Amino acid sequence: MRPSLHRRRTGRAAFAALATAGALTLSACGEGGATSTASGPPRSGGTLTFAVGSDAGCVDPQQVSSNDTIYSLRQIVDSLTDQDPATGKIVPWLAQSWDISPDATTFTFHLRSGVTFSDGSPLTAQVVKDNFDAVPKLGALGVLAEGYLSGVQATTVVDPSTVRVRFSRPNAQFLQATSTFSLGIESSASAKKRPQDKCSQGVIGSGPFVLKQHVANQSTTLAKRTGYDWGSSLWRKKGEAYLDQVVFKVVPEAGVRQGSLQSGQVDAIGSVGKADEAALKASGVTLPARANPGAVFNLGVNNSRPALRDERVRQALQVAINRQQIVDTVFPSGTRPATSVLSHTTPDYADQGPALAFDAAKAEALLDSAGWTPGGDGIRQRDGARLSLNLVWFANAATNQPALELVQQQLKAVGVDVVLKQLPIAQLAQAQTSGDFDLLWGNLTRADPDILRGQYSTQLANVYRIPATGLDALLTQQAATTDSAQRKQVVAQAQQDVVRHAYVIPVVELQTELGVAPKVHDLDFEASSRIQLHDTWLS
């Protein structure tokens, strides 16, 4: 990054580190997302029915992290900025321009005029301040948003259309953070509600859709926002969305989702598994797919557990997993095995593939050196205790169970007993904060390497109970580094550190694959590989 960021006032301003995301890929649908060939111009009207596998049990975009729930809630809030999925560039949305101080401690946003929330209240600098003042108080469900604003000193109203955010230290990640759903702007009335009330009652946003109804574990219904006219600069259509209504149905069984799409009961489905691809293609369904940036699917290790405090045990688990076999058996076409804790589409990704290579003999040697010897049933023991680990997972993706059953088999082959424990996705935050797990299956999507700090810094939530080490200094340094080359180097060191010590165990990159009926057009992916429905229409 050039040091000449001072007073660069333009909606085109973006850190060079963010502009390196050009490796983002699309398959099966071309660059526009889930686009079908259509005869004639786009049409307004109609209801899109989208089947997802789970419901997080919260209807506040600032407090959710599961894709199935983000798909719907992203549509009800706008963000200060947007991120181009093809280039990583940060572009205008609610903010028409911004200034960044030379040391990246102060961000000043100049808001566009005429924006209103669905309750009729206007967007002002005070509204943005109310949001950013409230985020650090969200609690367990708001860890993403809180992480983006960690170190904030003050949010100041400069004038009704200008807001300034000042941090106590350089914060290179913040501009990209303002493009995320986690910092989607809600009305002042919503921002001032208790977090639990926002979760249960919903929020007032300025987005192209409004929340019409939510029935827990059944459906979420959105209605078009009449008069909407302040969309992202990336969107093709100006003004209101095409669709009148969107219904997200919760259908946990992958086979039922597939059958519902083929029979026309729904128009699109999420979380398509490898086993369903051929049948869906044969029925004329398109399968748009996009690799997610951010933290790959991994076994999050509870580093405080007695057996897992030993680095040799964690390293043994890491090399005992045959990632290519898991990808080939379970995941959609085009999915890649993890070669770092970050996916290859994340800015500043650094290949750690050799350290993650499958090597059962090495795994066994590491366990031997740690004092774990094979018992009569093949499971290793030490001091009368079996090497048995519980692995907590959630049924929010069709690939989770078959992938973990393979992991279970692969670890058993080197003498590790893994007990799979399924929980509802609504209990994710509880599981993370309680620490009641040995291994926790999950991933986290974000198109910025600062996701490493949010996930693995001991100074933040520290879900994985990682001990305080030199990793903290690296994660803090990358967040404060405004030079793109220097930041890339520090991020590479942080990835190497996580993998070398096996604080978490990367397994496979997430590739989002949808099933979309031929009548659905321009159902697009945004930069984090979630969907954007403003431009979507039905023929």
N, C-alpha and C positions, 0 to 999 in steps of 0.2 A: 504494500500500500504506500502510495506517495504521502509524504507528511504535509502536503498542501491542502488538507481538508478544511482549513480555517475559512469560515464564512462561505462555504460552497453552497449557495442557496439554489437548489434545483431539485425537482422531483426525480431527476435521473441520478442523483447522488447515491452511490452505494459503495460499501467497502469492497476493495478488490478481492478480498477473501471470499466474499459472497458471490462475486461474479465468476468464480471458477466452477460453478455447478453445472457447466454445460454438458457434463457426461450423463445427465438425466436421460433416461431412455423410455421410449414407448414401443409397444409391440401390438400387433393385431388390430390396430385402429388408426395408425397414422399419427401425425403430430397434434391433431386437434382434440385428442381424447377419444371418448366412446362415440364416434361419429359414424352414422350410417349414411349411405348414399341415398339421396332423396330427390324426387322429381318435384320441382316447384319450390317457391320460397318458403321460409319458416312460417308456421301458423301459430296464432295465440289460442290458448284455451286447453282444457283437458286436465285430467288427473294422472299423474305418474305414480305408480305403486311400486315400491322398492322393498324387497325382502332382505332383512339383516338377521344375523344369528343371535343377537343378544341385546340387552338394554342395561345400561350402566346404573339406572335408577336415579339419575340426576338430570335436570333440564337447564342447567347453567353452563354455557360454553366455557366459562373460566374455571370450571371445576371438573371437567371430564378429560379422559385420556384414551378411551376405547374408540377405535375407528367406527364401529357400528353406531355409536351414539353421536360421534362428531359429524358423521355424514348429514344428519338432520340439523343439528344445532348450529353448524357452521353457516347455514343459510339465513339465520335470523339476526346475525351481528355482522357489521362491517368493521374493518380495521383501519388504523391510521395509514398503513401502507399495504402494498401487495408485493408478491415476489414472482417474477417470471419463471415458470417451471422449466423453460428451455435454456435460460441463461443464468438464472440466479439473481438477476438484477432486481433491486428494490425500486418500485414505481409508485406513483401517487394513488391514493384512494380517498379516505376522509381528509388526509393532509395533502394539500396541493403542492407543498414544498417544505423543505426543512433545512436547518443549519446545524452543523456539527462542529464543536470546538476542536482545536488542533490535538488535544490530548484525549479526545473521545470521552470526556466526563459530562459534557453538557449537550443536550439535544433540544432544539427549538423547532416546534412544528407549527406551521401556518395552515389553519383549517379552511376547507372550502366552505362557501356560504350556501344557505338554502337547505341544509340537511336537517331532517326531523326524525324523531323516534316515533314508533307506532302509537304512542300516547299523545302525540302532537307536540311534545316539547322539542326545542331546538338543540342542535349540537353546538356547544360552546366550549371554550377552554376550561371553564369550571367543571363541565361534565367529565372531561378527560382527567382532570385533577381528582375528582371524586372517585373515578374508577381506579386510578393508580394509587390513591391513598388507601383504598379499601382492599386491594389485592393482597398485601402482606398479611391481612387478617383473615384470609380465607380458611386457613387450617389445612387438615390432612388432605382434602380433595383438591386443593389449589396449588399443589407443589410445582406444577409447570409454570403457572403464571407468577408465583412467588419467586421462583428461581430467576426468571427473566428480569425481575425488578430488585433482585438482591443488591444491596449496597446503595440503594436510592437514598439521597439525602433530602430532597424536596422536589415537589412538583408545583410550579408557580404559574399563576395566571398573569401573563404579561399584558394582555388586553383580551376582549371577548373572543377573538379568533386566533390568539397566539398563546401557546402553552410551552413552558420550558421544564425539562426534566433534568435534574442534576444528580450525579452520582459521586460517591466519596472517593472513587478510584476509576481509572479508565475502564470503559465497558464496551469493547468492540462488538459484542454480540447484539446490543440493544436495538439497533435499527432493524435488523432482521426480525427480532422478537416482536416488533410492532406490527409485523405482517401476519402473525399467527392468530388462530382462533382463541388461544388462551388469553390474549390481550385484546380480544374483540371488545368494542366499546358499547357499554350498556347505558341506559338512561340513568340520571342521577338518582331517581327514585329506586331503581333496581340496585345500583351500587351501594346504597345505604341500607339495604335489607340485610338481615342476618344470613350468613352463608347457607345454613340449613333451609331457610325459607326460600332462598333463590333456587336451591336444588329441587324442592318439592313443588313450588308454585310457578317456576319459570321466570324469565326476565323480559324486559322491554328492550328491544334492539332497534337499529335503524336499517336492518338488512332487507333484501328483496322479498323475504317471506316472513310471516309472523307465526308464532306457535298458536295453533288453534286448539289442539287437544293432545294430552299425553295420558295414556293408560299404561301403567307400569307393566313391563314384560309382555305387552300386547302390541301397542302401536303408538306412533307419534304422527300427528297430522299438522301439516303446514298449509297456510293460505297465502296467496299472492298479496304483497303489500301494494295497495292502490296508491298511485302517485309517486312511486319510487323513481328517483332520477339522479342518483349520485354513485353509480357503480364504479368498480375498479377500472382503471385506465387500460387494463388488459382485456376487458370483456368486449365482445363484438357488438352486442346489442346495447343500445342506449335506452334509458327509461326502465319501465316495468319489465318483469320477467314474462316469458311466454306462458308458462304453466299457470293454471288457476289454483291448483292444489297438488300437494305431494303427500303421500301416505307411506310411512315406513312401518312395515309389518315385521314383528319379531317372530321368526320361524327358526327355532334352534337346530332342527335336523337338516343337514346338507342335502340329503336326498329329496326331502319335501320341498326345499327351495328350488332345486333343479326341476322337479316335476311341475311345480307351480308356474315356473317361467315357460316351460315347454307347452303347457296347456293354456297359457294366456291369462292365468289368474293374477300374475304380477308381470311387470314390465322390465324389471331389472333385479339382479341379486348380487350380494356381496360375497366375498370369501369363497370363490370357486376353487374346488379341489382338483387335483390332477385326474382323479378317477372319473370326474364328470365332464371333462373337456370334450371328449370325442362325441358323446351323446348330444351335448349342447350344440356343437358345431354342425352336427348332422341335421339338427332341427332348425337351422338358419340363424341361431343366436351368435352374436359377435362376442368376442372375449377380449376386451381392451385390458391391457396390463401395463403397469408402471412400477419400476423399482423404487422403493421408499428410501429416502435419505434418513440418516440418524443411526440410532443404536440398533444393531441387528437382533434377531431373535436369539436369546441367550439363556443359559442357566444362571440366574442371579444367585450367587453364593452367599449364604449367611456366614460371613467370615468369623463370627463370634462363636460358632458351634465348636465343641471340643475337637472333633475329628477334622473339621475344615479349617481350623486355625493353622494346621500344618500345611505349609505351601506345597509340599511334595504330594499330598493327597489331592489338592486342587489341580496341580499340574497333571497328575495321573488321570483325573477325570477329563481334562482338556484334550489329551492325546488319545484317550480311549474311544473317542467319538469319531465315527466314520461319517463325516459331513456329506461327502459325495453320495454315499448310499442313501442317506436320508433325503437329499434333494431329488435323486433319481426315482425314488420310490413314492414319495409323498407330494412334493410341491409342484406347482404349475410349471409348464414349459417356460424356459428362460430364467428360472430361479438360479441364483448362484450360492454355493456354500460360502459361509463367512470366511473372510481372509483378514479380518480385523474386528475390533469391537464396533467400528463404524462401517456402514455399507459403502460400496465403491462409488455411490452417487453423492456422497456427502462431501462438501467442500473440505479440503485438506485431509482427505482419507489417505492413510499410509498402509501399504500392504504388509501384513504380518503373517502371511500364509505359511511360511516354513515352520513357525512356532506352533501352528494349529494343525500340522499334518498328522494324519491317523498313524498311530504307532502303538499297537497293543503290547508289544514286548517292552517298550519303554514305560508304558503305564504300569505293567506288572513289576518292573524293576523299581520304580518309584514307590509303589505301595510296599514292596519288600523292605526297602530302605527305611520306610516310615514305621516298620514294625507290624504291619498288617499281613498276616499269613493265612493261606487258604484253609478253611475249615472242612469238615466232612461233607458238607453240602455244596462246597465250592465257594461259599461266601467267606470273605476274609474276616479274621478275628484278631483282636488284640486285648490282652488283659481280660479275657472272658466276654468282651463286648463284640457284637457283630458290626461290620461296616454297613449299616443300613441307613439310608437317607430318605427323607420324605421330599417329594417334588410337587409343589403346589402349582396348579394350572387352572386356566379359565376357558370355558367353551365359547369364546368369542371369535374363533376361526376354525373352519372345517379341518384344517391341517394340523391343529394342535395335538389331538389325541393320537393319530397314527404316527406323527413325528416322535412324540414322547414314548410311545410304545417301542419304537426302534431304539431310542436312546436307552431305554430301560434294558433292552436285550443286549446292546453293545456294552453297557457298563457291567451287566451280570457276567459277561464273558471274561472280564478281568477280575471278578470277585467282589463287585459292589452291588448290594441289594438296593434297588430304588423302588419306593412305594409311591405310586401316583395318587395325588389327592386333588380332586376337582372341587372348585368353589365357584359360586355365581360371580359374574364380573362385578356386580355391585359391591362385593366384599374385597375388591382389589386394594383399596386404600387401607382398609382394616388389616389385611394380611401384611402389607408393607410396613405399617407403623408398629404392629405387634411383634414382628420378627419371628412369628410362629411358623417357620419354614427352615428347611436345610437348603433347598434349591427352589427358585421361583422362576417360572417360565414367562418370558415376556420380551417385548421390544418397545422402542419409543421413537417416533418419527419427528424429525426436525431437520431442516435444511441449513444447519449451522453446526460446526463442531463444538460449540459451547454446550451442546447436549451432554458432553462428557462431564463437565463441571456439575451440571444439574443432577446427573446420575451418580457420580462417584466421588464428589468432594465430601470430606468428613465435616466440612463447615456448613453444609446444607442438611438435607433430610437424612442422608447416609443410610438409605434403606438396607444396604447390604453389609452394614456394620464393618466397613473397611477400617483398619487401624490408621491412625495419623502417620503419614509417611511423606516422602518427597513428592508423591503424586499431587498432594494438595498445592504445593508451590507451582508445579507445572500448570495445573488447571487454573489457578489464579492468574498466572502470568499470561496465558493465552487470552484470557478475557480482557486483559489490560493492554495487550499488544496491538497497536494500530498499524504497524508495518506488516504487510501481507506475507512477505517472505519469512520474516521472523516468526509470525504467528503460525505459519505452516510448519516450521521446524519444531516449535514447541508442542503443537498438537500431535505431530508424529511421535515425539518423545513420550507424550502422555499415553498414546495408544500402545506403544511398545511396553510401557510400564504396566498397564492394565493386563496385557496379554502375558508378559513374562511372569508376573506374580499370580496370574489366574484369579484375580479378584472376582471376575465373572467369567463365564465360559461361552464365548461366541459359538453359534451353531450354524445359522443359515440367515441369509438376507431375506427380508420380507419383500415379496413382489405382490402388489395388490392386483388381483385379477377379478374383474366383474363379468357377469353375464348380462347382456343387453339385447332386448328384443329389436327386430328390424324397424319397428315403428318409432323407436326412440332415437333422436338426433342431438348431437352436440352436448352430450353428457360428458363434461370435461373433467380432467384431473387438474388440481392446482399443485403448487410447488411441493407440498408435503404428501402428495399422492392421495389426498382425500378428494371428494367430488365437489364440483361447483355447478349449481343448477340454474343460475340466472339465464344462461343462454340456451338451456335445454328446451326442446319442443317435440311434439308428437305429430305424426302424420296419420 
